[in-house]
Amino acid sequence: MDQPLRSPQTEAGGTGLESTAALLQLVRQGDAAARERLLGRYLPTLKRWAHGRLPGHARGLADTDDLVQVTLIRALSHLNEFEPRREGAFLAYLRRILLNSIREEIRRSARRPAGGPASPHLADPGPSLVEEAIGRETLEAYEAALAQLPEEEQEAVILRVELGFTHQEVAEAIGKPTANAARMTVARALVRLAEVMDERR
C-alpha cells in the first residue's frame, strides 16, 4: 500500500512559498529558475504517488522516477492548456497526465518486442502493486467515478485520499476557509464517489 504523502508545501518547509499560480506565470514567461522550483516542489510527491502503479515488467522497461520527471517536464511545456484556479488544481492536473503516461507505458511494455517473438509474460501485463491491493476492476471503477465528480471534489479526494494531505493542507489547496470545511468537502465527495461506483456495478 502507498505511503501517505506530504504536500509540496510541507516538503518545502511551508513558509514563504510562491503560489503555484505565480510560479506557473513565471514559467510561461520563460523563467528557467521558476521551472526548476516547480519541478522541485512537485517531483517528490508525484514520484511517491506513482510508486507501485506500474506492473513489475513495465518498471523494468521504464524507471518510474524517469517517467514522472519526463511527464512533469512535458506538462510544463504545455502550460497553455492549463488555467490555474486553485493550488490543488495543478497537482490534480499533473496526476491526470501522469496516470495517462503510466497507462501508455503499460500498453507499450505489453506489446511484442520489435523483431522478436511474442512473449507470454508480456501478453498480460499483470497487476501493479496498487491493483494487487484493491483489484483492477475496483481501480478502474474508482477512476471512472472520480472523473464524474465536480473538479473541486476530484481535487479534494486526490489530495486527501491519494496524496495524504491533512485536512488543513486540503483546505489551503482548494481554497476552503478551514480544515473542517475541507473535511466536509472530502466526506461529501467520498459519499458521491461511492454512489457512482455502486451505480456502475
C-alpha positions as CSV (number, residue, x, y, z in Angstrom):
1,M,0.0,0.0,0.0
2,D,1.3,3.5,-0.8
3,Q,2.8,5.5,2.0
4,P,0.9,8.7,2.9
5,L,2.4,11.7,1.0
6,R,3.1,15.1,2.2
7,S,2.1,18.1,0.3
8,P,4.5,20.2,-1.7
9,Q,4.0,22.9,0.9
10,T,5.0,20.6,3.7
11,E,8.1,19.3,1.9
12,A,9.3,22.7,1.0
13,G,9.0,23.9,4.6
14,G,5.6,25.5,4.4
15,T,6.8,29.1,4.7
16,G,7.5,31.9,2.2
17,L,6.4,29.9,-0.7
18,E,5.4,31.4,-4.0
19,S,2.0,30.4,-5.1
20,T,1.7,27.8,-7.8
21,A,-0.1,30.3,-9.9
22,A,2.7,32.8,-9.6
23,L,5.3,30.2,-10.5
24,L,3.3,29.0,-13.5
25,Q,3.1,32.6,-14.8
26,L,6.8,32.9,-14.5
27,V,7.3,29.6,-16.3
28,R,5.0,30.8,-19.1
29,Q,7.3,33.8,-19.4
30,G,10.3,31.6,-19.9
31,D,11.8,31.8,-16.3
32,A,14.0,28.7,-16.1
33,A,14.6,29.2,-12.3
34,A,10.8,29.2,-11.7
35,R,10.5,26.0,-13.8
36,E,13.2,24.3,-11.6
37,R,11.4,25.5,-8.4
38,L,8.1,23.9,-9.7
39,L,10.0,20.7,-10.6
40,G,11.5,20.6,-7.1
41,R,8.1,21.2,-5.5
42,Y,6.1,18.5,-7.2
43,L,8.6,15.8,-8.3
44,P,8.9,14.1,-4.8
45,T,5.1,14.0,-4.3
46,L,4.4,12.6,-7.8
47,K,7.2,10.1,-7.6
48,R,5.8,8.6,-4.4
49,W,2.3,8.7,-5.8
50,A,3.4,6.8,-8.9
51,H,5.3,4.1,-7.0
52,G,3.6,0.8,-7.3
53,R,1.3,1.8,-10.2
54,L,3.5,0.2,-12.9
55,P,3.5,-3.6,-13.1
56,G,6.8,-5.2,-12.4
57,H,7.7,-5.8,-16.1
58,A,6.9,-2.2,-17.0
59,R,9.1,-0.9,-14.2
60,G,11.9,-2.9,-15.7
61,L,11.4,-1.1,-19.0
62,A,11.0,2.4,-17.8
63,D,12.1,3.6,-14.4
64,T,9.2,5.1,-12.5
65,D,11.2,8.2,-11.4
66,D,12.3,8.9,-15.0
67,L,8.7,8.5,-16.2
68,V,7.5,11.0,-13.6
69,Q,10.2,13.5,-14.4
70,V,9.6,13.3,-18.2
71,T,5.8,13.6,-17.6
72,L,6.3,16.7,-15.4
73,I,8.6,18.3,-17.9
74,R,6.2,17.6,-20.7
75,A,3.3,19.1,-18.7
76,L,5.4,22.3,-18.0
77,S,6.0,22.7,-21.8
78,H,2.2,22.7,-22.4
79,L,1.1,25.1,-19.7
80,N,-1.1,27.0,-22.2
81,E,-3.5,24.0,-21.8
82,F,-3.9,24.6,-18.0
83,E,-5.6,27.5,-16.3
84,P,-4.7,27.7,-12.6
85,R,-7.8,28.2,-10.4
86,R,-6.7,26.8,-7.1
87,E,-3.4,25.4,-5.7
88,G,-4.8,21.9,-5.7
89,A,-5.9,22.1,-9.4
90,F,-2.3,21.9,-10.7
91,L,-1.5,18.8,-8.7
92,A,-4.7,17.1,-9.9
93,Y,-3.8,18.1,-13.4
94,L,-0.3,16.6,-13.1
95,R,-1.7,13.5,-11.6
96,R,-4.1,13.0,-14.5
97,I,-1.3,13.5,-17.0
98,L,1.0,11.1,-15.1
99,L,-1.8,8.5,-14.9
100,N,-2.2,8.6,-18.7
101,S,1.6,8.3,-19.1
102,I,1.6,5.2,-16.8
103,R,-1.3,3.6,-18.8
104,E,0.6,4.3,-22.0
105,E,3.8,2.8,-20.6
106,I,1.8,-0.3,-19.5
107,R,0.3,-0.7,-23.0
108,R,3.7,-0.1,-24.7
109,S,5.5,-2.6,-22.5
110,A,2.8,-5.2,-23.2
111,R,3.4,-5.1,-26.9
112,R,5.5,-7.7,-28.6
113,P,9.2,-6.5,-28.8
114,A,10.1,-5.4,-32.3
115,G,11.7,-8.2,-34.3
116,G,11.2,-10.7,-31.5
117,P,8.7,-13.5,-30.7
118,A,5.6,-12.8,-28.7
119,S,6.3,-13.3,-25.0
120,P,3.6,-14.9,-22.9
121,H,4.9,-12.8,-20.0
122,L,4.3,-9.6,-22.0
123,A,0.9,-10.7,-23.3
124,D,-0.7,-10.0,-19.9
125,P,0.9,-7.0,-18.2
126,G,-0.2,-8.3,-14.8
127,P,-1.4,-6.2,-11.9
128,S,0.5,-3.3,-10.4
129,L,1.1,-3.2,-6.7
130,V,-2.0,-0.9,-6.3
131,E,-4.1,-3.2,-8.5
132,E,-3.0,-6.2,-6.3
133,A,-4.0,-4.3,-3.2
134,I,-7.5,-3.2,-4.3
135,G,-8.2,-5.1,-7.6
136,R,-8.0,-3.9,-11.2
137,E,-11.8,-3.6,-11.6
138,T,-12.2,-1.6,-8.5
139,L,-9.4,0.7,-9.5
140,E,-11.0,1.2,-12.9
141,A,-14.4,1.9,-11.3
142,Y,-12.8,4.3,-8.9
143,E,-11.1,6.3,-11.8
144,A,-14.3,6.4,-13.8
145,A,-16.4,7.5,-10.8
146,L,-13.7,10.1,-9.8
147,A,-13.9,11.7,-13.3
148,Q,-17.7,12.3,-12.8
149,L,-17.2,14.4,-9.7
150,P,-17.1,18.2,-9.9
151,E,-13.5,19.4,-10.2
152,E,-13.2,20.7,-6.6
153,E,-14.4,17.3,-5.2
154,Q,-12.0,15.5,-7.5
155,E,-9.1,17.6,-6.2
156,A,-10.3,17.0,-2.6
157,V,-10.3,13.2,-3.0
158,I,-7.0,13.1,-4.8
159,L,-5.3,15.4,-2.3
160,R,-6.7,13.7,0.9
161,V,-7.0,10.0,-0.2
162,E,-4.3,9.5,-2.7
163,L,-1.7,12.1,-1.7
164,G,-2.2,12.0,2.1
165,F,-2.7,15.7,2.6
166,T,-4.1,16.8,6.0
167,H,-7.5,18.5,6.0
168,Q,-5.7,21.8,6.6
169,E,-3.5,21.3,3.6
170,V,-6.5,20.3,1.5
171,A,-8.3,23.5,2.7
172,E,-5.3,25.6,1.6
173,A,-5.0,23.8,-1.8
174,I,-8.7,24.0,-2.8
175,G,-9.5,27.4,-1.2
176,K,-11.6,26.4,1.7
177,P,-11.6,28.7,4.8
178,T,-11.0,26.0,7.4
179,A,-9.8,22.4,7.8
180,N,-13.3,21.5,8.9
181,A,-14.8,22.9,5.6
182,A,-12.2,20.8,3.7
183,R,-13.2,17.7,5.8
184,M,-16.8,18.2,4.9
185,T,-15.9,18.6,1.2
186,V,-13.9,15.4,1.3
187,A,-16.7,13.5,3.1
188,R,-19.3,14.7,0.6
189,A,-17.1,13.7,-2.3
190,L,-16.4,10.3,-0.9
191,V,-20.1,9.6,-0.4
192,R,-20.8,10.7,-4.0
193,L,-17.8,8.6,-5.3
194,A,-19.2,5.5,-3.6
195,E,-22.7,6.1,-5.0
196,V,-21.3,6.5,-8.6
197,M,-19.2,3.3,-8.2
198,D,-22.3,1.4,-6.9
199,E,-24.3,2.7,-9.9
200,R,-21.6,1.3,-12.3
201,R,-21.8,-2.2,-10.8
